[in-house]
Amino acid sequence: MLNSLTNEFESNLKALLPAGRFREADAQYLEEPRGRYTGQNSVVALPRSTGEVSRLVKACSAARVGIIPYGGGTGLVGGQVAEGGPKALIISLEKMNAVREVYAEENVLIADAGTILADVQAAADGENRLFPLSLASEGSARIGGNLATNAGGTSVLRYGNTRDLCLGLEAVMPSGEILNGLSRLRKNNAGYDLRHLLIGSEGTLGIITAAALKLSPKPAKTGTAMLVVENPKAALSLLSLARDQLGEMVSAFELIHRQGFDFLEETLPDVRRPFEVAPEWCILIEVGLPAAMDPAEALETLFEEAMERGLVSDGLIAQSQAQSDAFWAVREQIPEANRRIGSVSSHDISVPLGALAGFIEEANQRIEKIGDYRINCFGHVGDGNLHYNVFAQQGRARSDHMNERDAIKRIVHDLTHELGGSISAEHGVGRMKVDDLERYCDPVKLASMRAIKLALDPHGIMNPGAVLRT
């Protein structure tokens, strides 16, 4: 049973660290981007070292006081906000934001967990290297949170999830002890790999304080195109053709539906639309090539072959970096347009590639039986990850449909499960999907997760209520 953070215990915590390491929690720490959760008032600890994090966690463990780890606050499933339960301490790593070292010849970068993702990317770029994790929130998301949620993004097709980009971790465990695992090794089979246990655990098994990250050589040349396809099935055939021609040089392959263009026109009209008339479906593709290859020629060859096979009907190949940036601005601003419209129900799901087109068709049909909605389905189709979001029709408020929200979510998640997919592709479970995890997770896996949680965090202080029910 957890105890509440009292004024007396808060004073004890403040005595453990130098002055200036605490502040009252304001809206930044108590709200999440979609406005669905509001945390209870608390105090925020701002440690500047792993040792200071350790002291805080040891004290909370002894007092049985909960801890909410806080990164950049960009999570979309409520993992960083606790609405109820005993008052907990918020530990933000925003002051632990240094890039400790770059080993360019090894393709390794070591950074504090509070380092903003864009700063990690910039540090790699300064050494003519690439840290390929790319998210719309990269200007505020922090690498510790990216690791804690195993973030995906637009480059998973080529480089993998955040899990695949991490060689080692430093973390403070629920006891307050420090796990010293900042290994730069590519091969290390010395026992259990605790790195992979902590990655994706959403702060429920420990607080990541630093990471050894895997860098890649920068592609000598990149090319970007928007290609119009008839439907998602044609998009998957186009992906297969692209990989036949270019192999692992396909860096991103994003599916965009007409509804996304319409939402941009409605809420962000300054975002430049690449097509005069928005297509029903299109693909944003990016390739990263060696110096000997020409991106425009490679994409033209792909387009011509795809046209002959009836897979595409139109397309635009970026002729400059500015045009490429404009294409990407469309994709990256769609989530913001969605937020401004306000969804009735949003879903971050993944299905096997072979089931993806069928999922979209069947999900649309099932939801039509509930009511008349606008559906914006888009995402990282190259790795089977769709953002399938349902909105009220123009002129109606989402509040008019909130009594149907659970039914819509159940339709989407049931179908995802039927097709062998996941109800949490890249955003995590947080507090939003605890019930869903219990409904759809393999029971042996769920029991094992609970056993691991109990073994590592017997008092349940780490992010209570996230991922697993308390």
C-alpha positions in Angstrom: 0.0 0.0 0.0 1.5 3.3 -1.0 1.6 6.4 1.2 0.9 9.9 0.1 3.6 12.5 -0.4 3.2 14.7 2.7 4.7 18.1 3.4 7.0 16.5 6.0 8.3 13.9 3.6 8.7 16.6 0.9 10.9 18.5 3.4 13.0 15.4 3.9 13.5 15.0 0.2 14.6 18.6 -0.2 17.2 18.0 2.4 18.8 15.3 0.2 19.6 17.6 -2.7 21.1 21.0 -3.2 18.8 24.0 -3.2 16.8 24.6 -6.4 16.1 21.0 -7.2 12.4 21.2 -6.6 9.4 23.2 -7.9 5.7 23.0 -7.6 4.0 21.1 -10.4 2.3 23.4 -12.9 0.2 22.6 -16.0 3.3 21.4 -17.9 3.6 18.4 -15.6 -0.1 17.8 -14.9 -1.6 17.7 -18.4 -1.0 15.6 -21.4 -1.2 16.6 -25.1 -4.8 15.4 -25.7 -6.2 16.8 -22.6 -7.7 13.6 -21.4 -5.9 13.3 -18.1 -5.1 15.9 -15.4 -2.7 15.0 -12.7 -3.1 15.9 -9.1 -1.1 18.7 -7.6 2.4 17.6 -6.5 6.0 18.6 -6.3 8.5 18.1 -9.1 12.1 17.0 -8.3 14.7 18.2 -10.9 17.8 16.1 -10.3 21.0 16.9 -12.1 22.8 13.6 -11.8 22.1 9.9 -11.5 23.3 10.0 -7.9 20.6 12.5 -7.1 18.0 10.3 -8.8 19.2 7.4 -6.7 18.8 9.4 -3.5 15.3 10.3 -4.3 14.3 6.8 -5.2 15.8 5.3 -2.1 13.9 7.7 0.1 10.6 7.0 -1.7 11.2 3.3 -1.5 11.7 3.5 2.2 8.7 5.7 2.7 6.5 3.8 0.2 5.8 6.9 -1.8 5.0 6.6 -5.5 7.1 8.2 -8.2 6.0 9.5 -11.6 9.0 9.6 -14.0 8.6 12.6 -16.4 10.4 13.1 -19.7 9.2 15.6 -22.3 5.5 15.1 -21.5 4.7 14.2 -25.1 3.2 10.7 -24.4 -0.3 10.1 -25.7 -1.6 7.4 -23.4 -1.3 9.1 -20.0 1.8 7.4 -18.8 3.2 10.6 -17.5 0.1 11.8 -15.6 -1.5 10.2 -12.5 -5.0 11.4 -11.8 -5.8 9.5 -8.7 -4.2 7.4 -5.9 -1.9 8.6 -3.2 0.0 11.8 -4.1 3.3 10.9 -5.8 6.6 12.6 -6.4 7.2 13.7 -10.0 10.8 13.2 -11.0 11.7 15.1 -14.2 15.0 14.5 -15.9 14.9 17.7 -17.9 18.1 19.0 -16.1 20.0 15.9 -17.1 20.4 16.8 -20.7 24.0 16.4 -21.7 25.4 14.5 -24.6 28.2 12.8 -22.6 30.3 11.4 -25.4 30.2 10.6 -29.2 32.3 7.8 -30.5 32.0 8.5 -34.2 34.2 5.6 -35.4 32.1 3.2 -33.3 28.8 4.8 -34.3 27.9 5.3 -30.7 26.6 8.3 -28.7 26.0 8.4 -25.0 23.5 10.9 -23.7 21.6 11.7 -20.5 18.0 10.6 -20.5 16.7 14.2 -20.4 18.4 15.1 -23.6 15.9 16.3 -26.2 15.7 14.0 -29.2 16.5 16.8 -31.7 19.6 17.6 -29.7 20.7 13.9 -30.0 20.1 14.1 -33.7 22.1 17.4 -33.9 25.0 15.9 -31.9 25.2 12.9 -34.3 25.0 15.2 -37.3 27.9 17.2 -36.0 30.0 14.1 -36.3 28.6 13.3 -39.8 26.5 10.5 -38.3 22.8 9.9 -38.2 20.6 9.1 -35.2 17.6 7.9 -37.2 14.7 8.1 -34.6 12.4 10.7 -36.1 9.1 11.9 -34.5 6.8 14.8 -34.9 7.5 15.7 -31.2 11.3 15.5 -31.6 11.8 19.1 -30.5 10.4 18.4 -27.1 10.5 14.6 -26.6 13.4 13.4 -24.5 15.4 10.3 -25.2 14.6 8.7 -21.8 10.9 8.8 -22.6 11.5 7.6 -26.1 13.3 4.5 -24.6 10.7 4.1 -21.8 8.0 3.8 -24.5 10.0 2.2 -27.2 9.0 5.0 -29.6 8.6 4.2 -33.3 8.4 7.1 -35.8 8.9 7.4 -39.5 12.2 5.5 -39.9 11.3 2.2 -38.3 11.2 0.5 -41.7 14.9 0.9 -42.2 16.4 1.4 -38.7 13.9 -0.1 -36.3 12.2 1.1 -33.1 14.1 2.9 -30.3 14.8 -0.5 -28.8 16.9 -1.3 -31.9 18.9 1.9 -31.5 20.1 1.3 -27.9 23.2 -0.6 -27.0 23.2 0.0 -23.2 21.4 1.8 -20.4 22.1 3.4 -17.0 19.1 3.3 -14.8 18.0 3.7 -11.2 16.1 0.7 -10.1 13.1 0.8 -7.7 15.4 0.1 -4.7 17.4 3.2 -5.6 20.4 1.1 -6.7 22.1 2.2 -10.0 22.2 -0.2 -12.9 25.5 0.5 -14.6 24.9 -0.8 -18.1 26.2 1.8 -20.5 27.8 -0.8 -22.7 29.0 0.2 -26.2 29.2 -3.5 -27.2 27.3 -4.9 -30.1 27.7 -8.5 -28.8 27.2 -9.3 -25.1 25.6 -12.5 -24.1 26.5 -12.4 -20.4 23.2 -13.3 -18.8 19.8 -11.6 -19.0 19.7 -8.4 -21.0 18.0 -5.9 -18.6 18.3 -3.2 -21.2 15.4 -4.7 -23.1 13.4 -5.2 -19.9 13.6 -1.5 -19.1 13.0 -0.3 -22.7 9.2 -0.1 -23.2 8.5 -0.5 -19.5 7.2 3.1 -19.3 8.9 3.9 -16.0 7.3 1.0 -14.1 10.5 -0.9 -13.5 13.0 1.9 -13.0 14.1 5.3 -14.2 16.4 5.4 -17.2 19.1 8.0 -16.6 21.4 7.6 -19.6 21.7 5.5 -22.8 24.4 4.4 -25.2 22.7 4.9 -28.6 23.5 3.4 -31.9 24.3 5.8 -34.8 24.4 5.1 -38.5 26.3 6.5 -41.4 24.4 9.4 -43.1 23.1 8.5 -46.5 25.1 10.4 -49.1 21.9 11.4 -50.9 18.2 11.3 -50.1 15.1 11.5 -52.3 11.5 12.0 -51.5 8.3 11.5 -53.5 4.6 11.5 -53.0 2.9 8.8 -55.1 -0.8 8.5 -55.7 -2.2 4.9 -55.2 -5.7 3.6 -55.6 -6.0 1.9 -52.2 -3.9 0.5 -49.4 -3.6 -2.8 -51.2 -1.8 -1.0 -54.1 0.3 0.8 -51.5 1.6 -2.5 -50.1 2.4 -3.8 -53.6 4.3 -0.5 -54.2 6.3 -1.1 -51.0 7.2 -4.6 -52.2 8.3 -3.2 -55.6 10.3 -0.4 -53.9 12.1 -2.9 -51.7 12.8 -5.2 -54.7 14.4 -2.3 -56.5 16.1 -0.5 -53.6 16.3 -3.0 -50.7 17.0 -1.5 -47.3 17.6 1.9 -48.9 13.9 2.7 -48.4 13.9 4.8 -45.3 10.3 5.7 -44.9 7.0 4.7 -46.4 4.0 6.6 -45.1 0.3 6.1 -46.0 -1.8 9.3 -46.2 -5.6 9.4 -46.7 -7.5 12.2 -48.3 -9.1 13.0 -44.9 -5.7 14.1 -43.6 -5.4 16.7 -46.4 -9.0 17.9 -45.7 -8.2 18.3 -42.0 -5.0 20.3 -42.9 -7.1 22.6 -45.1 -9.6 23.0 -42.3 -7.2 23.7 -39.5 -3.8 24.6 -40.9 -4.4 26.2 -44.3 -0.8 27.5 -44.4 0.6 24.0 -44.8 1.3 23.7 -48.5 -0.8 21.0 -50.3 1.3 19.1 -52.9 -1.7 18.1 -55.0 -4.3 20.6 -56.3 -6.9 18.0 -55.7 -6.2 15.7 -52.8 -6.0 12.1 -53.8 -8.0 9.4 -51.9 -4.7 7.7 -51.0 -1.1 8.5 -51.4 2.3 7.4 -50.2 5.2 9.5 -48.9 8.4 7.6 -49.7 11.9 8.6 -48.7 15.1 6.8 -49.9 18.6 7.2 -48.6 21.2 6.2 -51.2 25.0 6.0 -51.6 26.9 8.7 -53.5 27.0 6.6 -56.7 23.2 6.6 -57.1 20.9 9.4 -58.0 17.7 9.6 -55.9 15.6 11.3 -58.5 16.5 8.6 -61.1 15.8 5.8 -58.6 12.4 7.3 -57.7 11.6 7.9 -61.4 12.4 4.2 -62.2 10.2 3.1 -59.3 7.4 5.4 -60.5 7.6 4.2 -64.1 7.5 0.5 -63.2 4.7 1.1 -60.7 2.7 3.0 -63.4 3.2 0.1 -65.8 1.8 -2.3 -63.1 -1.1 -0.1 -62.4 0.0 0.6 -58.8 0.2 4.4 -59.1 -1.7 7.0 -61.1 0.2 10.2 -60.4 3.2 11.4 -58.4 5.6 14.2 -57.4 9.3 13.7 -56.9 11.0 16.4 -54.8 13.4 18.5 -56.8 14.9 20.3 -53.9 15.4 20.0 -50.1 12.7 22.7 -49.7 10.2 20.6 -51.7 11.1 17.5 -49.7 10.6 19.4 -46.5 7.2 20.6 -47.7 6.2 17.0 -48.4 7.2 16.0 -44.9 5.4 19.0 -43.4 2.2 17.5 -44.7 2.8 14.2 -42.9 4.1 15.7 -39.7 1.3 18.2 -39.3 -1.5 15.7 -39.7 -1.4 14.8 -36.0 -1.7 18.4 -35.1 -4.7 18.8 -37.4 -6.3 15.8 -35.8 -5.8 17.3 -32.4 -7.4 20.6 -33.5 -10.4 18.7 -34.9 -10.7 16.5 -31.8 -11.2 12.8 -32.3 -14.0 10.8 -30.9 -11.7 7.8 -30.6 -8.0 7.5 -31.6 -6.1 4.2 -32.1 -2.4 3.3 -32.5 -2.5 -0.2 -33.8 -0.4 -2.6 -35.9 -1.3 -5.6 -37.9 0.7 -7.9 -40.2 1.3 -6.3 -43.5 -0.7 -8.9 -45.4 -3.7 -8.0 -43.2 -3.4 -4.2 -43.4 -5.6 -3.5 -46.4 -8.3 -5.8 -45.1 -8.2 -4.2 -41.7 -8.9 -0.8 -43.1 -11.8 -2.0 -45.2 -13.4 -4.1 -42.5 -12.9 -1.5 -39.8 -14.6 1.2 -41.9 -17.6 -1.1 -42.6 -18.0 -2.1 -38.9 -17.9 1.6 -37.8 -20.4 2.6 -40.4 -22.9 0.4 -38.6 -22.6 2.6 -35.5 -22.9 6.0 -37.2 -21.7 8.5 -39.7 -18.0 9.5 -39.0 -15.0 10.9 -40.7 -12.1 8.5 -40.5 -8.5 9.6 -40.8 -6.4 6.5 -41.3 -2.7 7.2 -41.9 0.7 6.0 -40.6 3.8 4.0 -41.0 2.4 1.4 -43.4 5.9 0.0 -44.1 5.9 -1.6 -40.6 2.2 -2.2 -40.3 1.5 0.7 -37.9 -1.7 2.6 -38.5 -3.1 5.6 -36.7 -6.8 4.9 -37.2 -8.7 7.9 -35.8 -12.5 8.5 -35.8 -14.0 12.0 -35.9 -17.5 13.5 -35.9 -18.8 14.8 -39.1 -18.2 18.5 -39.8 -20.6 20.6 -37.9 -21.0 18.2 -35.1 -19.0 18.1 -31.8 -17.1 15.1 -30.6 -19.0 15.4 -27.4 -22.1 14.4 -29.3 -20.6 11.0 -29.8 -18.8 10.2 -26.6 -21.4 7.6 -25.6 -20.2 5.7 -28.7 -16.5 6.0 -28.1 -16.1 2.7 -26.2 -18.0 0.8 -28.9 -15.8 2.3 -31.6 -12.6 1.4 -29.7 -13.9 -2.1 -29.1 -14.5 -2.6 -32.8 -11.0 -1.4 -33.8 -9.2 -3.3 -31.1 -11.3 -6.5 -31.5 -10.5 -6.5 -35.3 -6.8 -5.8 -34.6 -6.7 -8.7 -32.2 -8.5 -11.0 -34.7 -5.9 -10.3 -37.3 -3.0 -11.0 -35.0 -2.1 -7.4 -34.4 -1.3 -5.1 -31.4 -3.6 -2.5 -29.8 -0.4 -0.5 -28.9 2.0 -0.2 -31.8 4.2 2.7 -30.7 2.6 4.9 -28.1 2.7 2.4 -25.2 0.0 1.4 -22.7 0.2 4.1 -20.1 -2.9 4.5 -18.1 -5.2 4.7 -21.1 -4.9 1.1 -22.3 -4.6 -0.8 -19.0 -8.0 -2.4 -19.5 -7.2 -3.2 -23.1 -3.9 -4.9 -22.2 -5.8 -7.1 -19.8 -8.4 -7.9 -22.4 -6.1 -8.7 -25.3 -2.8 -9.7 -23.8 -1.7 -13.3 -23.7 -2.5 -14.4 -20.1 0.9 -16.1 -19.7 2.7 -12.9 -20.8 0.5 -10.8 -18.5 1.2 -13.0 -15.5 4.9 -12.9 -16.3 4.8 -9.1 -16.4 3.1 -8.9 -13.0 5.7 -11.3 -11.6 8.6 -9.2 -13.0 7.0 -6.0 -11.6 6.6 -7.6 -8.1 10.2 -8.9 -8.1 11.8 -5.6 -9.1 9.3 -3.2 -7.5 7.8 -5.0 -4.6 6.3 -1.8 -3.1 4.8 -0.7 -6.4 6.4 2.8 -6.2 7.4 3.1 -9.9 4.7 4.9 -12.0 1.8 3.3 -10.1 -1.2 2.6 -12.3 0.7 2.7 -15.6 0.8 -0.5 -17.8 -0.4 -2.8 -14.9 -3.3 -2.2 -12.7 -2.4 -1.3 -9.1 
